[in-house]
Amino acid sequence: MDWNHKLKQLMGEATQLVRTGHLADATRAIQQALGQPATAPAAAQGTPGTPNAPAPSTTAGQPPAPGASFRTATPWRTGVAQDVEDAVVIERETRPGEGRAATDHTGHQSASTGQASPASAPSTAHFATPSGPSKAGPARNSASAEAPGSVTRVAFSHPGAPHNLHHYHLYVPPGAATGTPMPLVLMLHGCTQNPTDFATGTGMNHAAAPANALVLYPAQPNSANPNGCWNWFRPEDQRRGSGEPALLVAMVRDVMARHPVDAARVYVAGLSAGGAMAALLGREYPDVFAAMGVHSGLSAGAAHNVMGALSAMKTGAKPNPRGTAAAAPGQPVTPVIVFHGDADPTVSARNGEQVVQAALGAVAGGAAALDTSVQPGRSASGQGYTRTVHRRRATTRDGAGGTGAVIAEHWVLHGAGHAWAGGNAQGSHTDPRGVDATGEMLRFFLEQRLAPQG
C-alpha cells in the first residue's frame, strides 16, 4: 500500500478515536503511523492543557484550544524546572488512625502554592502506603489529620457514587496549626483539567494561605466522563442528594470531619463545566455554601441533555418547564460572583448573564428590592472589564440575607476568551492578562456567611 495513503488512513482513524473519547487507542494509532512502538503513555488520557475533541456525550463545558495569549504547556507533568514553588503532596489512602502505619518514599507529584521560587528548585513529594479508602463519617477533628502547609491527595469512597474510587486534593494552610475554625473553598476544575493543574492555574492555595482557608479540589475520574468534565447537564446530577452534587458535598463533609471548619464559611467555585456544577451546588445546597463563584460557566438547570447543553453553551439556556431559578420559593439565595469573557468562543457570555439573572430573580420583591452599581476598569496588564454589583436595598429586610447584602457581583471581561482571568501561565486555560479572579473571588467569599440556622 502507498505509504502516504497508509499514513492518511491511520491519522484519520486516530482523529475519529479522539472524537469518540478513545484517547489511548488514538495514541497507539498515531504511534503506529509514525513508526513508533504502540504504547499509550499515562499522560495521554485527558492531559490538562491539551484539549481533546469531545465525545458526543461529554462535549458540554469542554474548554477550547487556547489562543496564542494562553499558555497550554504543562511543565508540572515533565522534568522541566518550574517557575512556582511546589507544595508537598502526601498521598493518604486512610484516615489518621485507620489501617497500618504509613511508609514514606519520595516521588515527583506536586501542586503549586503559586509562590515564586528559583528555577532550579526540585519537585519533591512524599506518598503514604495505601491501605483503604477514606469514607465520610461523623465530625471528629483529629490532631493527626493532614499537616498544616501541605497538599494531600486523598482516596475517597461514597456509597451513592457510581464511579468509585474517587480522589481529591486538600490544601491545608500553615495557620491550621492554631486550631481556629477555618473557611473552606471547594474548587471544581474544568474539562481536561485535574486538581494539580487547577490549583496551579488559579493560584488559590497561595491566595488562601493568608486567609487561613482550606481548599478542596475534587478530581473527576475519566470513568465518569472521558474528558474529566463534571456532568452538569444530566438530570441525575442536578438534584440535592443524588449524583455528583451529593458526592461533592460528601467530600466537604469528609474534610469537616477531620479539620476545624467554620460551617458558616464554606464556598464553592468552578471553571466552565466546574462553574456550571458550582451553580448547581449553590442552588441545591444553600444550607452548606455561603457563596458561589462561576467562572465561564452556566446557570443551574441550563440543560438536561447533551443537545441542550451544546445549545446553551452556544447561545445561552432556553426557557424550559423545569426552570433555572437559583433558589426555590422561600429558600435563601446563595450569593454569587461571576466572571465571563465577552469573547468566549466556547461558553457564550450570555450564560454568565443568566447566572446573575437567576440569582436576582429569586430575590423577594424583584428589581424594586435591589440597588445596582456599575464600575468599569482595567487590570494591571490592560484587560478591560465592567464590574456590576447587585445589593438588596438598605431598607429591605426579608430575612434572607440582611440589610444591603450583596446578591450578585458580575465581572464582564472585555475581549477575554475561555480561561481563568489573572491565572498562572503554568496551568492550563488561564489568561494572565486578566483581572485577579482568584483574589476577587476569595474576597467576595470571605464577605459572606451563612445565616444562623433555626
N, C-alpha and C positions, 0 to 999 in steps of 0.2 A: 504494500500500500504506500502511496506517496506520503513522504514524511510531513509535508505541510498540511495535507488533508487530515492525516492522523492527529497532528498537533491541534488543529482547529476542532476536531471531533472531541478530543479529550478535554480541551478547555471549555467547550460547550457543555459537556457533561458536568464538569466541575461547577460551572456557573449555575446550572439547574439544581445541583445538590445544595449549593449555598442558599438559593432562593427557597428551597424547601426545608431549610434548617439542618441538613445533614452535613455539618461542618467538618467532622473528622473524615468522612468519605470524600468530601470535596478536596481536603488537603492531600489525601492519598492520590486522587486523580491528577492534581496539579503536579505532585512529585513524579508521578509516572510520566506525565507529559514532558517534564524537564529531565527525565532520565535519572532521578534520584531514588533512593530506597523508599519504598512505600510505607512510611511510618508516620503516624499522626502525633505531633508534639502536644504536650498537655496544654500549651497556651493557645492551641487552635480553637478551642471551644470558647467563644464569647470573649475574645481578648479585648479588654477595655481600650477605647480609643481607635478601634478598627471596626467601624460599623459594618454589620453584615446585612445583606439583602434579607429582609424578614420573611419568615414563613407566613402563609396566609392567615393563620390563626393567631399570630403574635406580632402583627405589624404595628398595632396601636402603641403610641408612646416611643417608637423607635427613633433614636437620635439620627440626624442626617450625617453624611460625610462632611466633617467640619470644613469651613472655608479656610483661606490662606491665613487668616488672622488668628485661627485657633490651633493650638498645638495638639497633635494626636499621638506623638511618640509616648511610649510607656517605659521610661528608664528604670522605674521601680521593679520591673519584671526582668531586668537584664543585669549584667555586671557593670554597667556604666555608672560612674560616680554620680551621686545625687546632689542636687542643689539645696536640699532641705534636710534637716536633722531627722533621723529615724527615732521613733519611739520603740521601746522594747515590746515585742508581741509575745505573749505567753499563750500557748495552746492548751486550754483546760477542758478536758472531757468529763470531769466530775466536779461536783460542788466541793468546796472546802469541807474536809472531814469525811467525805464519802470515798469508798474504794481504797486501793492500796496507795502507798506513798509514791509521789511522782519522782521520776528520774529525769534530770535535765540534760540536754545536749544542745549544741549550737546549730543554727540554721541560717537561712537568708530570706526570711519573710518579714516585712515591716510595714508600718503605717505612719504617715507623716504627721508631725506636730505643726508643720508649717513654719518652723523657725530656720533661719539661715545657719549654715554650718560650712566648714571647709569642704572643698570638693573632694578631698581625699578621705573624708570620714567613711568608715566601713559601715555596712548594713548588718547588724547583729541581732539575733533573736534567740529566745530560749523557749523550748517547747516541752510540755509536760507529757509523760506517757499516758495515753488514754486508757480508761477502764470503765467507761459507761457514760451515757448522755446525761445532761442536766435536765431536770423537769421542773416546771413551775410548781411552787408549793406555798405554804403559809409564810408570812413575813417572819424572818429570823435573821436580822442583820448579824453578820459574822465578822469578827476582827481578823479572821484569816481569809476574807474574800480578796478579790483582785487588788493588787498593791496600788497605792497612790502613785500617780505619774506613769501608769502603764497602759498599754493597749492589749487586750486579751481576746483571743479567738475562742469562742465558746460553742460547744456542740449542744444542741437543744432539741428536745422531743416534745411534741404536743399531741395529745390524744386525737384531736379532730383534724389534724393536718394530713392531707392525702399524700404528701411528698416528704417523707422522713428519710434521713435525718437532716435537720436544719442546722445552720450556724449563724452566729452573729459576732461582731466585734464590739467590744466595750472599752471606751476611753474613761479612765478614772483620773481626775485631776490631782495634782500634788496636794491640794488643800483638803483632800478627803481624809487625811490623817487626823484632822481635828474632830471628826465625828459629827460635825454640824450637818443637819439635813440639807441636801443639795438639790438644785434643779436638775432635770433630766430632759435631754433633747433626743428624740427619735429621728434619725436621718435615713431617708429612703432613696436609694440610688436610682439612676435611670437605666434604660436598656443598654446592654453590653458592658455595663459597669459592675463593680463589686465594692465591698466595703473599703478595702485598702485604697483603691483608685478614687473613690468618692471622698474619703477623708483627706486624701492628698489634694484633690482638686478644689475642694471647698475651704480647706484650712480650718474647719470647725473646731478641731481639737485645740489648736493654738488660740483661737478666739475664746473657747470655753474655759481655758485654764484660769485666767484672772477672775472669771465669774464663778469659779469653783463649781462648774457644771459637769455632770456626767453626759457622755454622748454614746448613743446606742446605734449601731449600724447593722441591721439585718441583711443577710445575703439571700437573694432569690436563686434557688438552685435551677440548673438547666433542666432538671426533670419536671419542674413546674412550668417553665417557659424556656424554649430553646435559646432565646436571646436575653434571658435574665430580666425580662420585664415583669413588673407587678401587674397582675391580671385585673386591672381596674374596670374593664369593660364587661366582665362576666357577672350576671345576676347573683351567682352563688358567692361572689367575692365582694359584694356591695352591701351586705347586711350585718348588723351587730350580732355577734355570737356565732358567726359562721365564716368559713373560708379564711382568706388571708387577713382580713381585719381582726378576726379572733386570734389568729396565730401571732400577729404583731403585738396585740395588747397582752397576750400571754408572755411574750418576751419582755415587755415593760414590767409586768408583774414579777417576772423572774429576777430582774435587776433589783426591783424594790425589795425582794425577799432577802437580798444579801448586802445591800448598801442603804445607808440612811438617806432616803429620797424625800424631798418635800412634795407631798402629794398634790399640793395646790399649785405647783410649778412644774408640770410635765407638759412638753410641747412636741409637735411633730412637724417635719418639713421634708420636702422632696423635690426632685428634678424630673420633669417630663412625666413618664409613667409613674415615677415615685411621687411627683406632685399631685397627680390625679388620685393616687391612693391616700395621700395625706389629706386631701379634701374629703374623701370618704370617711376617714377616721375622725376628722373633726366633726362631721355631721352625725356619725353613728355613736360616738363616744364623747359627748360634751361634758360628761362627768369625770373623764380621765384627762383630757387635753385642755389646757387653759388657753392655748392659741395654736394656730397652724400657719405654716408657710408653704406657698405653692409657687414654685419657680418653673415657668414654661410648661405648666400643666393644664388640666381640665377640671371642670366643675364636677362635683359628686353627682353620679347618675347621668353623666353626659352621653353615655351609650350603654347598650345592653347586649351587644353582639359585635362581631368583628366589622361588619359592613357599617354599622352605626358609628363605631369607633373611627374608622377611616374617614367617614363623612365629617364627624365632629372635629377631628384633627385639622381637616382642610378648611372648614368654614364655620366651625362652632357648633354647639349642640342644638338639635332641633327640639321644639316643644314636643312633649310626649305625655301620655296619660299618667305615667309614674311620677312625673315632676322632677325637678332638680333642686328643690329647696335645700338651703343649708341647715335647716332645723325644722322639726315637726312643730305644729301649733302648741304653744305653751312651753316649748323646750328652749333652754338658754342657747343663744347664738355664740358659736365659738369665734372669737376674733381672728381675722386672717390678714396676713401680709402677702402681697402678690408681686412677683417680678416677671415681666414678659417683654421680649424684644418685639418691636413693631415690624421687624423684617424677618421674623421667624418663618422659615420655609417648611418646617415640619409640623408644628402645632400653631395654628393661627392665633394671633394676638386677641382675636375675638373671644377665645377661651378664657384668657385672663380677665377680660371684662365680665364674662359670665360668672366667674368665681366671685367677684366682688358683688355683682348684682344679686346673686343668690343669697349672700350674707345680708345685704341691705334689705332685700325683700322679705326676710324673716323677722325684721325688727317691728315690734308692735307700734302702730302709728304711722308706719311708712316714712316717706320723704319728709313729712312735716315734723317728724321727731328727730331729724338729723341736721347736723351742720357739716359743711364741706369746705375744705381749704385746698388750694392748688398752688404748688411750688415748682417752677422749672429750675433746672440747674445742669451742671456738668461735673463729671468725675474728674479726678486729678489728671487722667490721661485724655480728657477731652470728650468722653462719651456723654452725649446729651440725654437728659431724662426729664420726665414730668412726674412729680410725686403728688398724689391726691390722697388726702386723709378724710375719712368719714367718721364723725363722732355723734353720739347722742347729744341732743340739745341739753344745755345746762339745766333747763327747767324740767327735763324729762326724768321721771323715776318710775320704772316699771318692774323693778325687782330682778331684771335680767342682766344687769351689768353696771348699775350705779350711775351717778351723775357724770355726764360728759365723757363716758367711757368710749374708747376707740372701737369701732366695729370692723373697719377695713382700712388698710393702707395699700395703695396701688402705685407701683413704680412701672411706668412705661419707658422702656429703654430704646431710644431712637436710633434706628439703624442697626440694632443688635439682632443676632440670629438665635439659634437654639443652643445656648450654652450658659453655664453658671457665671453670672456677672462678677467681675473682680476676682475670679478664681485663680488658683496657682496653675501655671502652664505645665507643671509636672503631671497633672491629672488630665483625664480626657474630658472633652466637652466643656471647656472653660473659656471665658473671654477676659483675659487680664486687663483689658482696656476699660472694662465696665465699672460701675459703682460697686462698692464693697457690699454685695448682697449678704454675705455671711455676717458681717458686723452689724448691718442694719436689721437683719432678721433676728439675731440674738438680742439686740437692743429692744426690739419690739416684743419679743417673747418675755423678757425679764420685767417688762412693764405690766404684764398680765398675770393675774392669779385667779384660780377657781374660787367662786363664792363659797362660803361655808355651807356644808350640807345640812339639811334638816331645818 
